[in-house]
Amino acid sequence: MSKRYSWRSYTYLIFALLASLSMVLLDPIAIATNEQVGFLVIIVVIVSALASILLTFITFSTKNEKKWIAVIALVLTIINTGILAFFIWFGANLS
């Protein structure tokens, strides 16, 4: 059986992109809605980041699947996790 991409890789990439776009668009969405939706966007960022981390283990544990989409999503997940960790550290230590 040849290796191919499955729903796991695509779902992983979607969650990684959702977390990235939510972080980038948090400020414009908060400004446009007078910060009424800001908390919801923060929840989306956290949930999609956690789902992305969980999908890392699920996607890379399958043997008969191509890994290029998963590697791209992994890079995005590492960047997102680093940004979230920095802001959690920054908020905890300097507030």
PDB file with one MODEL, atoms N, CA, C and O in Angstrom:
MODEL        1
ATOM      1  N   MET A   1       0.839  -1.177   0.000  1.00  0.00           N
ATOM      2  CA  MET A   1       0.000   0.000   0.000  1.00  0.00           C
ATOM      3  C   MET A   1       0.887   1.243   0.000  1.00  0.00           C
ATOM      4  O   MET A   1       1.822   1.345   0.794  1.00  0.00           O
ATOM      5  N   SER A   2       0.594   2.167  -0.876  1.00  0.00           N
ATOM      6  CA  SER A   2       1.431   3.358  -0.973  1.00  0.00           C
ATOM      7  C   SER A   2       1.048   4.366   0.106  1.00  0.00           C
ATOM      8  O   SER A   2      -0.087   4.407   0.581  1.00  0.00           O
ATOM      9  N   LYS A   3       2.023   5.166   0.467  1.00  0.00           N
ATOM     10  CA  LYS A   3       1.774   6.185   1.474  1.00  0.00           C
ATOM     11  C   LYS A   3       1.025   7.351   0.835  1.00  0.00           C
ATOM     12  O   LYS A   3       1.293   7.733  -0.304  1.00  0.00           O
ATOM     13  N   ARG A   4       0.082   7.906   1.591  1.00  0.00           N
ATOM     14  CA  ARG A   4      -0.668   9.053   1.120  1.00  0.00           C
ATOM     15  C   ARG A   4      -1.099   9.867   2.331  1.00  0.00           C
ATOM     16  O   ARG A   4      -0.953   9.431   3.473  1.00  0.00           O
ATOM     17  N   TYR A   5      -1.629  11.047   2.068  1.00  0.00           N
ATOM     18  CA  TYR A   5      -2.102  11.910   3.145  1.00  0.00           C
ATOM     19  C   TYR A   5      -3.489  11.465   3.587  1.00  0.00           C
ATOM     20  O   TYR A   5      -4.301  11.045   2.763  1.00  0.00           O
ATOM     21  N   SER A   6      -3.759  11.556   4.866  1.00  0.00           N
ATOM     22  CA  SER A   6      -5.075  11.186   5.370  1.00  0.00           C
ATOM     23  C   SER A   6      -5.718  12.392   6.055  1.00  0.00           C
ATOM     24  O   SER A   6      -5.161  13.489   6.064  1.00  0.00           O
ATOM     25  N   TRP A   7      -6.868  12.171   6.613  1.00  0.00           N
ATOM     26  CA  TRP A   7      -7.596  13.237   7.288  1.00  0.00           C
ATOM     27  C   TRP A   7      -6.814  13.756   8.492  1.00  0.00           C
ATOM     28  O   TRP A   7      -7.001  14.905   8.892  1.00  0.00           O
ATOM     29  N   ARG A   8      -5.952  12.943   9.071  1.00  0.00           N
ATOM     30  CA  ARG A   8      -5.184  13.365  10.241  1.00  0.00           C
ATOM     31  C   ARG A   8      -4.255  14.519   9.907  1.00  0.00           C
ATOM     32  O   ARG A   8      -4.164  15.488  10.662  1.00  0.00           O
ATOM     33  N   SER A   9      -3.565  14.418   8.777  1.00  0.00           N
ATOM     34  CA  SER A   9      -2.635  15.476   8.371  1.00  0.00           C
ATOM     35  C   SER A   9      -3.376  16.770   8.075  1.00  0.00           C
ATOM     36  O   SER A   9      -2.950  17.848   8.490  1.00  0.00           O
ATOM     37  N   TYR A  10      -4.470  16.659   7.368  1.00  0.00           N
ATOM     38  CA  TYR A  10      -5.226  17.860   7.014  1.00  0.00           C
ATOM     39  C   TYR A  10      -5.863  18.499   8.244  1.00  0.00           C
ATOM     40  O   TYR A  10      -5.884  19.724   8.359  1.00  0.00           O
ATOM     41  N   THR A  11      -6.377  17.697   9.154  1.00  0.00           N
ATOM     42  CA  THR A  11      -6.956  18.238  10.390  1.00  0.00           C
ATOM     43  C   THR A  11      -5.886  18.903  11.236  1.00  0.00           C
ATOM     44  O   THR A  11      -6.117  19.961  11.821  1.00  0.00           O
ATOM     45  N   TYR A  12      -4.730  18.289  11.300  1.00  0.00           N
ATOM     46  CA  TYR A  12      -3.601  18.848  12.045  1.00  0.00           C
ATOM     47  C   TYR A  12      -3.205  20.207  11.470  1.00  0.00           C
ATOM     48  O   TYR A  12      -2.987  21.161  12.216  1.00  0.00           O
ATOM     49  N   LEU A  13      -3.113  20.290  10.153  1.00  0.00           N
ATOM     50  CA  LEU A  13      -2.762  21.551   9.514  1.00  0.00           C
ATOM     51  C   LEU A  13      -3.840  22.601   9.739  1.00  0.00           C
ATOM     52  O   LEU A  13      -3.516  23.769   9.957  1.00  0.00           O
ATOM     53  N   ILE A  14      -5.101  22.224   9.694  1.00  0.00           N
ATOM     54  CA  ILE A  14      -6.188  23.183   9.912  1.00  0.00           C
ATOM     55  C   ILE A  14      -6.143  23.742  11.333  1.00  0.00           C
ATOM     56  O   ILE A  14      -6.308  24.948  11.521  1.00  0.00           O
ATOM     57  N   PHE A  15      -5.924  22.895  12.328  1.00  0.00           N
ATOM     58  CA  PHE A  15      -5.844  23.378  13.704  1.00  0.00           C
ATOM     59  C   PHE A  15      -4.619  24.273  13.917  1.00  0.00           C
ATOM     60  O   PHE A  15      -4.707  25.270  14.634  1.00  0.00           O
ATOM     61  N   ALA A  16      -3.492  23.937  13.313  1.00  0.00           N
ATOM     62  CA  ALA A  16      -2.303  24.774  13.443  1.00  0.00           C
ATOM     63  C   ALA A  16      -2.527  26.138  12.788  1.00  0.00           C
ATOM     64  O   ALA A  16      -2.134  27.165  13.342  1.00  0.00           O
ATOM     65  N   LEU A  17      -3.156  26.149  11.613  1.00  0.00           N
ATOM     66  CA  LEU A  17      -3.450  27.422  10.946  1.00  0.00           C
ATOM     67  C   LEU A  17      -4.502  28.222  11.705  1.00  0.00           C
ATOM     68  O   LEU A  17      -4.417  29.448  11.770  1.00  0.00           O
ATOM     69  N   LEU A  18      -5.490  27.545  12.277  1.00  0.00           N
ATOM     70  CA  LEU A  18      -6.518  28.234  13.051  1.00  0.00           C
ATOM     71  C   LEU A  18      -5.913  28.922  14.264  1.00  0.00           C
ATOM     72  O   LEU A  18      -6.279  30.055  14.578  1.00  0.00           O
ATOM     73  N   ALA A  19      -5.001  28.260  14.945  1.00  0.00           N
ATOM     74  CA  ALA A  19      -4.341  28.871  16.093  1.00  0.00           C
ATOM     75  C   ALA A  19      -3.515  30.074  15.659  1.00  0.00           C
ATOM     76  O   ALA A  19      -3.544  31.115  16.317  1.00  0.00           O
ATOM     77  N   SER A  20      -2.782  29.943  14.564  1.00  0.00           N
ATOM     78  CA  SER A  20      -1.955  31.049  14.078  1.00  0.00           C
ATOM     79  C   SER A  20      -2.796  32.242  13.657  1.00  0.00           C
ATOM     80  O   SER A  20      -2.518  33.376  14.046  1.00  0.00           O
ATOM     81  N   LEU A  21      -3.823  31.983  12.864  1.00  0.00           N
ATOM     82  CA  LEU A  21      -4.675  33.082  12.399  1.00  0.00           C
ATOM     83  C   LEU A  21      -5.440  33.731  13.546  1.00  0.00           C
ATOM     84  O   LEU A  21      -5.647  34.945  13.535  1.00  0.00           O
ATOM     85  N   SER A  22      -5.857  32.961  14.518  1.00  0.00           N
ATOM     86  CA  SER A  22      -6.554  33.536  15.667  1.00  0.00           C
ATOM     87  C   SER A  22      -5.639  34.461  16.465  1.00  0.00           C
ATOM     88  O   SER A  22      -6.070  35.511  16.943  1.00  0.00           O
ATOM     89  N   MET A  23      -4.380  34.066  16.605  1.00  0.00           N
ATOM     90  CA  MET A  23      -3.436  34.934  17.315  1.00  0.00           C
ATOM     91  C   MET A  23      -3.168  36.220  16.547  1.00  0.00           C
ATOM     92  O   MET A  23      -3.081  37.298  17.136  1.00  0.00           O
ATOM     93  N   VAL A  24      -3.036  36.104  15.229  1.00  0.00           N
ATOM     94  CA  VAL A  24      -2.747  37.282  14.411  1.00  0.00           C
ATOM     95  C   VAL A  24      -3.948  38.220  14.367  1.00  0.00           C
ATOM     96  O   VAL A  24      -3.791  39.440  14.421  1.00  0.00           O
ATOM     97  N   LEU A  25      -5.139  37.653  14.269  1.00  0.00           N
ATOM     98  CA  LEU A  25      -6.342  38.466  14.109  1.00  0.00           C
ATOM     99  C   LEU A  25      -7.028  38.820  15.423  1.00  0.00           C
ATOM    100  O   LEU A  25      -8.121  39.386  15.403  1.00  0.00           O
ATOM    101  N   LEU A  26      -6.420  38.506  16.559  1.00  0.00           N
ATOM    102  CA  LEU A  26      -7.032  38.809  17.849  1.00  0.00           C
ATOM    103  C   LEU A  26      -7.256  40.300  18.035  1.00  0.00           C
ATOM    104  O   LEU A  26      -8.351  40.716  18.416  1.00  0.00           O
ATOM    105  N   ASP A  27      -6.263  41.092  17.779  1.00  0.00           N
ATOM    106  CA  ASP A  27      -6.393  42.536  17.975  1.00  0.00           C
ATOM    107  C   ASP A  27      -7.384  43.176  16.998  1.00  0.00           C
ATOM    108  O   ASP A  27      -8.237  43.946  17.440  1.00  0.00           O
ATOM    109  N   PRO A  28      -7.313  42.893  15.677  1.00  0.00           N
ATOM    110  CA  PRO A  28      -8.317  43.500  14.785  1.00  0.00           C
ATOM    111  C   PRO A  28      -9.756  43.077  15.110  1.00  0.00           C
ATOM    112  O   PRO A  28     -10.678  43.883  14.983  1.00  0.00           O
ATOM    113  N   ILE A  29      -9.952  41.840  15.521  1.00  0.00           N
ATOM    114  CA  ILE A  29     -11.302  41.390  15.882  1.00  0.00           C
ATOM    115  C   ILE A  29     -11.769  42.085  17.152  1.00  0.00           C
ATOM    116  O   ILE A  29     -12.926  42.492  17.250  1.00  0.00           O
ATOM    117  N   ALA A  30     -10.872  42.222  18.125  1.00  0.00           N
ATOM    118  CA  ALA A  30     -11.236  42.894  19.368  1.00  0.00           C
ATOM    119  C   ALA A  30     -11.570  44.361  19.129  1.00  0.00           C
ATOM    120  O   ALA A  30     -12.499  44.886  19.742  1.00  0.00           O
ATOM    121  N   ILE A  31     -10.837  45.024  18.256  1.00  0.00           N
ATOM    122  CA  ILE A  31     -11.115  46.429  17.948  1.00  0.00           C
ATOM    123  C   ILE A  31     -12.441  46.567  17.200  1.00  0.00           C
ATOM    124  O   ILE A  31     -13.224  47.471  17.491  1.00  0.00           O
ATOM    125  N   ALA A  32     -12.694  45.683  16.246  1.00  0.00           N
ATOM    126  CA  ALA A  32     -13.908  45.787  15.432  1.00  0.00           C
ATOM    127  C   ALA A  32     -15.171  45.473  16.233  1.00  0.00           C
ATOM    128  O   ALA A  32     -16.245  45.979  15.905  1.00  0.00           O
ATOM    129  N   THR A  33     -15.065  44.660  17.261  1.00  0.00           N
ATOM    130  CA  THR A  33     -16.248  44.261  18.026  1.00  0.00           C
ATOM    131  C   THR A  33     -16.283  44.891  19.409  1.00  0.00           C
ATOM    132  O   THR A  33     -17.049  44.449  20.264  1.00  0.00           O
ATOM    133  N   ASN A  34     -15.478  45.904  19.644  1.00  0.00           N
ATOM    134  CA  ASN A  34     -15.389  46.557  20.955  1.00  0.00           C
ATOM    135  C   ASN A  34     -15.086  45.563  22.073  1.00  0.00           C
ATOM    136  O   ASN A  34     -15.630  45.651  23.174  1.00  0.00           O
ATOM    137  N   GLU A  35     -14.209  44.624  21.760  1.00  0.00           N
ATOM    138  CA  GLU A  35     -13.697  43.602  22.686  1.00  0.00           C
ATOM    139  C   GLU A  35     -14.777  42.701  23.266  1.00  0.00           C
ATOM    140  O   GLU A  35     -14.594  42.140  24.346  1.00  0.00           O
ATOM    141  N   GLN A  36     -15.893  42.552  22.573  1.00  0.00           N
ATOM    142  CA  GLN A  36     -16.936  41.648  23.025  1.00  0.00           C
ATOM    143  C   GLN A  36     -16.616  40.202  22.652  1.00  0.00           C
ATOM    144  O   GLN A  36     -17.029  39.277  23.351  1.00  0.00           O
ATOM    145  N   VAL A  37     -15.891  40.003  21.567  1.00  0.00           N
ATOM    146  CA  VAL A  37     -15.588  38.664  21.089  1.00  0.00           C
ATOM    147  C   VAL A  37     -14.149  38.264  21.432  1.00  0.00           C
ATOM    148  O   VAL A  37     -13.737  37.141  21.143  1.00  0.00           O
ATOM    149  N   GLY A  38     -13.400  39.148  22.030  1.00  0.00           N
ATOM    150  CA  GLY A  38     -11.992  38.894  22.331  1.00  0.00           C
ATOM    151  C   GLY A  38     -11.765  37.665  23.178  1.00  0.00           C
ATOM    152  O   GLY A  38     -10.847  36.888  22.917  1.00  0.00           O
ATOM    153  N   PHE A  39     -12.603  37.478  24.202  1.00  0.00           N
ATOM    154  CA  PHE A  39     -12.453  36.310  25.071  1.00  0.00           C
ATOM    155  C   PHE A  39     -12.709  35.022  24.300  1.00  0.00           C
ATOM    156  O   PHE A  39     -12.018  34.026  24.513  1.00  0.00           O
ATOM    157  N   LEU A  40     -13.693  35.032  23.407  1.00  0.00           N
ATOM    158  CA  LEU A  40     -13.981  33.856  22.584  1.00  0.00           C
ATOM    159  C   LEU A  40     -12.803  33.513  21.670  1.00  0.00           C
ATOM    160  O   LEU A  40     -12.487  32.338  21.479  1.00  0.00           O
ATOM    161  N   VAL A  41     -12.163  34.519  21.113  1.00  0.00           N
ATOM    162  CA  VAL A  41     -11.002  34.284  20.242  1.00  0.00           C
ATOM    163  C   VAL A  41      -9.841  33.707  21.056  1.00  0.00           C
ATOM    164  O   VAL A  41      -9.110  32.845  20.567  1.00  0.00           O
ATOM    165  N   ILE A  42      -9.672  34.173  22.280  1.00  0.00           N
ATOM    166  CA  ILE A  42      -8.619  33.626  23.143  1.00  0.00           C
ATOM    167  C   ILE A  42      -8.898  32.152  23.445  1.00  0.00           C
ATOM    168  O   ILE A  42      -7.973  31.340  23.459  1.00  0.00           O
ATOM    169  N   ILE A  43     -10.151  31.805  23.683  1.00  0.00           N
ATOM    170  CA  ILE A  43     -10.524  30.412  23.914  1.00  0.00           C
ATOM    171  C   ILE A  43     -10.239  29.574  22.665  1.00  0.00           C
ATOM    172  O   ILE A  43      -9.752  28.449  22.773  1.00  0.00           O
ATOM    173  N   VAL A  44     -10.543  30.118  21.479  1.00  0.00           N
ATOM    174  CA  VAL A  44     -10.270  29.405  20.224  1.00  0.00           C
ATOM    175  C   VAL A  44      -8.770  29.171  20.062  1.00  0.00           C
ATOM    176  O   VAL A  44      -8.358  28.095  19.628  1.00  0.00           O
ATOM    177  N   VAL A  45      -7.953  30.160  20.405  1.00  0.00           N
ATOM    178  CA  VAL A  45      -6.493  30.011  20.315  1.00  0.00           C
ATOM    179  C   VAL A  45      -6.023  28.884  21.221  1.00  0.00           C
ATOM    180  O   VAL A  45      -5.241  28.034  20.796  1.00  0.00           O
ATOM    181  N   ILE A  46      -6.487  28.869  22.453  1.00  0.00           N
ATOM    182  CA  ILE A  46      -6.029  27.856  23.410  1.00  0.00           C
ATOM    183  C   ILE A  46      -6.498  26.461  23.002  1.00  0.00           C
ATOM    184  O   ILE A  46      -5.716  25.510  23.030  1.00  0.00           O
ATOM    185  N   VAL A  47      -7.768  26.336  22.624  1.00  0.00           N
ATOM    186  CA  VAL A  47      -8.301  25.022  22.246  1.00  0.00           C
ATOM    187  C   VAL A  47      -7.621  24.500  20.981  1.00  0.00           C
ATOM    188  O   VAL A  47      -7.270  23.322  20.909  1.00  0.00           O
ATOM    189  N   SER A  48      -7.433  25.368  19.983  1.00  0.00           N
ATOM    190  CA  SER A  48      -6.800  24.895  18.755  1.00  0.00           C
ATOM    191  C   SER A  48      -5.325  24.579  18.972  1.00  0.00           C
ATOM    192  O   SER A  48      -4.793  23.679  18.321  1.00  0.00           O
ATOM    193  N   ALA A  49      -4.656  25.290  19.860  1.00  0.00           N
ATOM    194  CA  ALA A  49      -3.261  24.957  20.167  1.00  0.00           C
ATOM    195  C   ALA A  49      -3.160  23.615  20.877  1.00  0.00           C
ATOM    196  O   ALA A  49      -2.277  22.815  20.568  1.00  0.00           O
ATOM    197  N   LEU A  50      -4.052  23.362  21.823  1.00  0.00           N
ATOM    198  CA  LEU A  50      -4.039  22.072  22.515  1.00  0.00           C
ATOM    199  C   LEU A  50      -4.408  20.927  21.573  1.00  0.00           C
ATOM    200  O   LEU A  50      -3.811  19.853  21.643  1.00  0.00           O
ATOM    201  N   ALA A  51      -5.381  21.147  20.696  1.00  0.00           N
ATOM    202  CA  ALA A  51      -5.748  20.118  19.721  1.00  0.00           C
ATOM    203  C   ALA A  51      -4.603  19.857  18.758  1.00  0.00           C
ATOM    204  O   ALA A  51      -4.378  18.719  18.345  1.00  0.00           O
ATOM    205  N   SER A  52      -3.884  20.906  18.403  1.00  0.00           N
ATOM    206  CA  SER A  52      -2.749  20.760  17.508  1.00  0.00           C
ATOM    207  C   SER A  52      -1.632  19.944  18.159  1.00  0.00           C
ATOM    208  O   SER A  52      -1.002  19.111  17.507  1.00  0.00           O
ATOM    209  N   ILE A  53      -1.394  20.184  19.431  1.00  0.00           N
ATOM    210  CA  ILE A  53      -0.375  19.409  20.144  1.00  0.00           C
ATOM    211  C   ILE A  53      -0.802  17.942  20.238  1.00  0.00           C
ATOM    212  O   ILE A  53       0.026  17.050  20.057  1.00  0.00           O
ATOM    213  N   LEU A  54      -2.074  17.685  20.515  1.00  0.00           N
ATOM    214  CA  LEU A  54      -2.574  16.313  20.564  1.00  0.00           C
ATOM    215  C   LEU A  54      -2.466  15.637  19.202  1.00  0.00           C
ATOM    216  O   LEU A  54      -2.083  14.470  19.120  1.00  0.00           O
ATOM    217  N   LEU A  55      -2.796  16.349  18.148  1.00  0.00           N
ATOM    218  CA  LEU A  55      -2.721  15.780  16.796  1.00  0.00           C
ATOM    219  C   LEU A  55      -1.279  15.525  16.353  1.00  0.00           C
ATOM    220  O   LEU A  55      -1.047  14.734  15.439  1.00  0.00           O
ATOM    221  N   THR A  56      -0.315  16.181  16.985  1.00  0.00           N
ATOM    222  CA  THR A  56       1.088  15.897  16.684  1.00  0.00           C
ATOM    223  C   THR A  56       1.385  14.423  16.933  1.00  0.00           C
ATOM    224  O   THR A  56       1.957  13.743  16.082  1.00  0.00           O
ATOM    225  N   PHE A  57       0.996  13.942  18.094  1.00  0.00           N
ATOM    226  CA  PHE A  57       1.271  12.547  18.451  1.00  0.00           C
ATOM    227  C   PHE A  57       0.453  11.579  17.610  1.00  0.00           C
ATOM    228  O   PHE A  57       0.948  10.522  17.218  1.00  0.00           O
ATOM    229  N   ILE A  58      -0.781  11.931  17.334  1.00  0.00           N
ATOM    230  CA  ILE A  58      -1.637  11.042  16.541  1.00  0.00           C
ATOM    231  C   ILE A  58      -1.125  10.934  15.109  1.00  0.00           C
ATOM    232  O   ILE A  58      -1.063   9.835  14.556  1.00  0.00           O
ATOM    233  N   THR A  59      -0.757  12.061  14.504  1.00  0.00           N
ATOM    234  CA  THR A  59      -0.340  12.064  13.104  1.00  0.00           C
ATOM    235  C   THR A  59       1.012  11.388  12.903  1.00  0.00           C
ATOM    236  O   THR A  59       1.192  10.632  11.948  1.00  0.00           O
ATOM    237  N   PHE A  60       1.952  11.653  13.785  1.00  0.00           N
ATOM    238  CA  PHE A  60       3.278  11.073  13.594  1.00  0.00           C
ATOM    239  C   PHE A  60       3.368   9.618  14.044  1.00  0.00           C
ATOM    240  O   PHE A  60       4.389   8.971  13.811  1.00  0.00           O
ATOM    241  N   SER A  61       2.339   9.095  14.674  1.00  0.00           N
ATOM    242  CA  SER A  61       2.383   7.690  15.080  1.00  0.00           C
ATOM    243  C   SER A  61       1.863   6.743  13.998  1.00  0.00           C
ATOM    244  O   SER A  61       2.044   5.530  14.105  1.00  0.00           O
ATOM    245  N   THR A  62       1.221   7.280  12.958  1.00  0.00           N
ATOM    246  CA  THR A  62       0.742   6.412  11.877  1.00  0.00           C
ATOM    247  C   THR A  62       1.902   6.087  10.935  1.00  0.00           C
ATOM    248  O   THR A  62       2.717   6.952  10.616  1.00  0.00           O
ATOM    249  N   LYS A  63       1.961   4.847  10.502  1.00  0.00           N
ATOM    250  CA  LYS A  63       3.085   4.389   9.685  1.00  0.00           C
ATOM    251  C   LYS A  63       2.857   4.590   8.192  1.00  0.00           C
ATOM    252  O   LYS A  63       3.808   4.868   7.461  1.00  0.00           O
ATOM    253  N   ASN A  64       1.637   4.457   7.731  1.00  0.00           N
ATOM    254  CA  ASN A  64       1.374   4.474   6.290  1.00  0.00           C
ATOM    255  C   ASN A  64       0.811   5.819   5.823  1.00  0.00           C
ATOM    256  O   ASN A  64      -0.210   5.876   5.138  1.00  0.00           O
ATOM    257  N   GLU A  65       1.493   6.892   6.205  1.00  0.00           N
ATOM    258  CA  GLU A  65       1.029   8.214   5.840  1.00  0.00           C
ATOM    259  C   GLU A  65       2.234   9.098   5.499  1.00  0.00           C
ATOM    260  O   GLU A  65       3.271   9.041   6.161  1.00  0.00           O
ATOM    261  N   LYS A  66       2.075   9.904   4.464  1.00  0.00           N
ATOM    262  CA  LYS A  66       3.118  10.871   4.150  1.00  0.00           C
ATOM    263  C   LYS A  66       3.182  11.911   5.262  1.00  0.00           C
ATOM    264  O   LYS A  66       2.183  12.178   5.929  1.00  0.00           O
ATOM    265  N   LYS A  67       4.355  12.492   5.456  1.00  0.00           N
ATOM    266  CA  LYS A  67       4.546  13.363   6.611  1.00  0.00           C
ATOM    267  C   LYS A  67       4.771  14.837   6.269  1.00  0.00           C
ATOM    268  O   LYS A  67       4.943  15.634   7.192  1.00  0.00           O
ATOM    269  N   TRP A  68       4.779  15.240   5.013  1.00  0.00           N
ATOM    270  CA  TRP A  68       5.125  16.631   4.685  1.00  0.00           C
ATOM    271  C   TRP A  68       4.123  17.634   5.230  1.00  0.00           C
ATOM    272  O   TRP A  68       4.523  18.663   5.774  1.00  0.00           O
ATOM    273  N   ILE A  69       2.850  17.364   5.101  1.00  0.00           N
ATOM    274  CA  ILE A  69       1.842  18.274   5.653  1.00  0.00           C
ATOM    275  C   ILE A  69       1.951  18.295   7.173  1.00  0.00           C
ATOM    276  O   ILE A  69       1.803  19.349   7.793  1.00  0.00           O
ATOM    277  N   ALA A  70       2.206  17.149   7.770  1.00  0.00           N
ATOM    278  CA  ALA A  70       2.358  17.077   9.220  1.00  0.00           C
ATOM    279  C   ALA A  70       3.591  17.843   9.692  1.00  0.00           C
ATOM    280  O   ALA A  70       3.570  18.449  10.763  1.00  0.00           O
ATOM    281  N   VAL A  71       4.659  17.822   8.905  1.00  0.00           N
ATOM    282  CA  VAL A  71       5.873  18.568   9.279  1.00  0.00           C
ATOM    283  C   VAL A  71       5.606  20.075   9.216  1.00  0.00           C
ATOM    284  O   VAL A  71       6.058  20.816  10.088  1.00  0.00           O
ATOM    285  N   ILE A  72       4.887  20.527   8.210  1.00  0.00           N
ATOM    286  CA  ILE A  72       4.533  21.946   8.112  1.00  0.00           C
ATOM    287  C   ILE A  72       3.666  22.350   9.308  1.00  0.00           C
ATOM    288  O   ILE A  72       3.871  23.407   9.904  1.00  0.00           O
ATOM    289  N   ALA A  73       2.706  21.507   9.646  1.00  0.00           N
ATOM    290  CA  ALA A  73       1.855  21.789  10.798  1.00  0.00           C
ATOM    291  C   ALA A  73       2.656  21.742  12.095  1.00  0.00           C
ATOM    292  O   ALA A  73       2.372  22.500  13.023  1.00  0.00           O
ATOM    293  N   LEU A  74       3.653  20.862  12.171  1.00  0.00           N
ATOM    294  CA  LEU A  74       4.502  20.789  13.360  1.00  0.00           C
ATOM    295  C   LEU A  74       5.289  22.076  13.545  1.00  0.00           C
ATOM    296  O   LEU A  74       5.411  22.569  14.667  1.00  0.00           O
ATOM    297  N   VAL A  75       5.820  22.621  12.472  1.00  0.00           N
ATOM    298  CA  VAL A  75       6.551  23.891  12.561  1.00  0.00           C
ATOM    299  C   VAL A  75       5.628  24.998  13.069  1.00  0.00           C
ATOM    300  O   VAL A  75       6.011  25.778  13.940  1.00  0.00           O
ATOM    301  N   LEU A  76       4.415  25.063  12.525  1.00  0.00           N
ATOM    302  CA  LEU A  76       3.448  26.058  12.997  1.00  0.00           C
ATOM    303  C   LEU A  76       3.090  25.835  14.468  1.00  0.00           C
ATOM    304  O   LEU A  76       2.941  26.793  15.226  1.00  0.00           O
ATOM    305  N   THR A  77       2.956  24.583  14.864  1.00  0.00           N
ATOM    306  CA  THR A  77       2.616  24.271  16.251  1.00  0.00           C
ATOM    307  C   THR A  77       3.743  24.678  17.196  1.00  0.00           C
ATOM    308  O   THR A  77       3.480  25.202  18.279  1.00  0.00           O
ATOM    309  N   ILE A  78       4.978  24.446  16.805  1.00  0.00           N
ATOM    310  CA  ILE A  78       6.116  24.846  17.643  1.00  0.00           C
ATOM    311  C   ILE A  78       6.164  26.358  17.779  1.00  0.00           C
ATOM    312  O   ILE A  78       6.407  26.873  18.871  1.00  0.00           O
ATOM    313  N   ILE A  79       5.939  27.071  16.697  1.00  0.00           N
ATOM    314  CA  ILE A  79       5.924  28.538  16.751  1.00  0.00           C
ATOM    315  C   ILE A  79       4.781  29.020  17.636  1.00  0.00           C
ATOM    316  O   ILE A  79       4.981  29.893  18.480  1.00  0.00           O
ATOM    317  N   ASN A  80       3.582  28.460  17.453  1.00  0.00           N
ATOM    318  CA  ASN A  80       2.428  28.857  18.263  1.00  0.00           C
ATOM    319  C   ASN A  80       2.652  28.573  19.740  1.00  0.00           C
ATOM    320  O   ASN A  80       2.324  29.401  20.590  1.00  0.00           O
ATOM    321  N   THR A  81       3.205  27.414  20.049  1.00  0.00           N
ATOM    322  CA  THR A  81       3.469  27.051  21.434  1.00  0.00           C
ATOM    323  C   THR A  81       4.505  27.985  22.051  1.00  0.00           C
ATOM    324  O   THR A  81       4.381  28.375  23.212  1.00  0.00           O
ATOM    325  N   GLY A  82       5.517  28.341  21.282  1.00  0.00           N
ATOM    326  CA  GLY A  82       6.516  29.288  21.773  1.00  0.00           C
ATOM    327  C   GLY A  82       5.925  30.656  22.061  1.00  0.00           C
ATOM    328  O   GLY A  82       6.245  31.277  23.074  1.00  0.00           O
ATOM    329  N   ILE A  83       5.064  31.122  21.172  1.00  0.00           N
ATOM    330  CA  ILE A  83       4.420  32.428  21.381  1.00  0.00           C
ATOM    331  C   ILE A  83       3.517  32.386  22.609  1.00  0.00           C
ATOM    332  O   ILE A  83       3.553  33.298  23.436  1.00  0.00           O
ATOM    333  N   LEU A  84       2.709  31.338  22.734  1.00  0.00           N
ATOM    334  CA  LEU A  84       1.838  31.222  23.904  1.00  0.00           C
ATOM    335  C   LEU A  84       2.637  31.115  25.194  1.00  0.00           C
ATOM    336  O   LEU A  84       2.286  31.738  26.196  1.00  0.00           O
ATOM    337  N   ALA A  85       3.711  30.328  25.176  1.00  0.00           N
ATOM    338  CA  ALA A  85       4.548  30.190  26.377  1.00  0.00           C
ATOM    339  C   ALA A  85       5.185  31.525  26.750  1.00  0.00           C
ATOM    340  O   ALA A  85       5.277  31.858  27.932  1.00  0.00           O
ATOM    341  N   PHE A  86       5.624  32.288  25.758  1.00  0.00           N
ATOM    342  CA  PHE A  86       6.221  33.586  26.048  1.00  0.00           C
ATOM    343  C   PHE A  86       5.206  34.517  26.690  1.00  0.00           C
ATOM    344  O   PHE A  86       5.524  35.174  27.682  1.00  0.00           O
ATOM    345  N   PHE A  87       3.996  34.593  26.155  1.00  0.00           N
ATOM    346  CA  PHE A  87       3.012  35.496  26.709  1.00  0.00           C
ATOM    347  C   PHE A  87       2.510  35.032  28.078  1.00  0.00           C
ATOM    348  O   PHE A  87       2.179  35.866  28.921  1.00  0.00           O
ATOM    349  N   ILE A  88       2.447  33.723  28.312  1.00  0.00           N
ATOM    350  CA  ILE A  88       2.077  33.242  29.642  1.00  0.00           C
ATOM    351  C   ILE A  88       3.181  33.592  30.632  1.00  0.00           C
ATOM    352  O   ILE A  88       2.892  34.041  31.741  1.00  0.00           O
ATOM    353  N   TRP A  89       4.444  33.393  30.248  1.00  0.00           N
ATOM    354  CA  TRP A  89       5.559  33.755  31.124  1.00  0.00           C
ATOM    355  C   TRP A  89       5.602  35.257  31.360  1.00  0.00           C
ATOM    356  O   TRP A  89       5.788  35.713  32.488  1.00  0.00           O
ATOM    357  N   PHE A  90       5.429  36.026  30.281  1.00  0.00           N
ATOM    358  CA  PHE A  90       5.464  37.484  30.371  1.00  0.00           C
ATOM    359  C   PHE A  90       4.347  37.991  31.282  1.00  0.00           C
ATOM    360  O   PHE A  90       4.568  38.874  32.111  1.00  0.00           O
ATOM    361  N   GLY A  91       3.163  37.438  31.126  1.00  0.00           N
ATOM    362  CA  GLY A  91       2.040  37.876  31.947  1.00  0.00           C
ATOM    363  C   GLY A  91       2.185  37.461  33.398  1.00  0.00           C
ATOM    364  O   GLY A  91       1.753  38.187  34.293  1.00  0.00           O
ATOM    365  N   ALA A  92       2.783  36.312  33.645  1.00  0.00           N
ATOM    366  CA  ALA A  92       2.917  35.835  35.021  1.00  0.00           C
ATOM    367  C   ALA A  92       4.020  36.547  35.779  1.00  0.00           C
ATOM    368  O   ALA A  92       3.903  36.756  36.987  1.00  0.00           O
ATOM    369  N   ASN A  93       5.091  36.925  35.092  1.00  0.00           N
ATOM    370  CA  ASN A  93       6.249  37.482  35.776  1.00  0.00           C
ATOM    371  C   ASN A  93       6.313  39.001  35.766  1.00  0.00           C
ATOM    372  O   ASN A  93       6.970  39.589  36.625  1.00  0.00           O
ATOM    373  N   LEU A  94       5.664  39.637  34.840  1.00  0.00           N
ATOM    374  CA  LEU A  94       5.816  41.091  34.728  1.00  0.00           C
ATOM    375  C   LEU A  94       4.508  41.857  34.922  1.00  0.00           C
ATOM    376  O   LEU A  94       4.424  43.034  34.573  1.00  0.00           O
ATOM    377  N   SER A  95       3.508  41.209  35.466  1.00  0.00           N
ATOM    378  CA  SER A  95       2.261  41.927  35.683  1.00  0.00           C
ATOM    379  C   SER A  95       2.084  42.312  37.130  1.00  0.00           C
ATOM    380  O   SER A  95       1.079  42.927  37.487  1.00  0.00           O
TER     381      SER A  95
ENDMDL
END
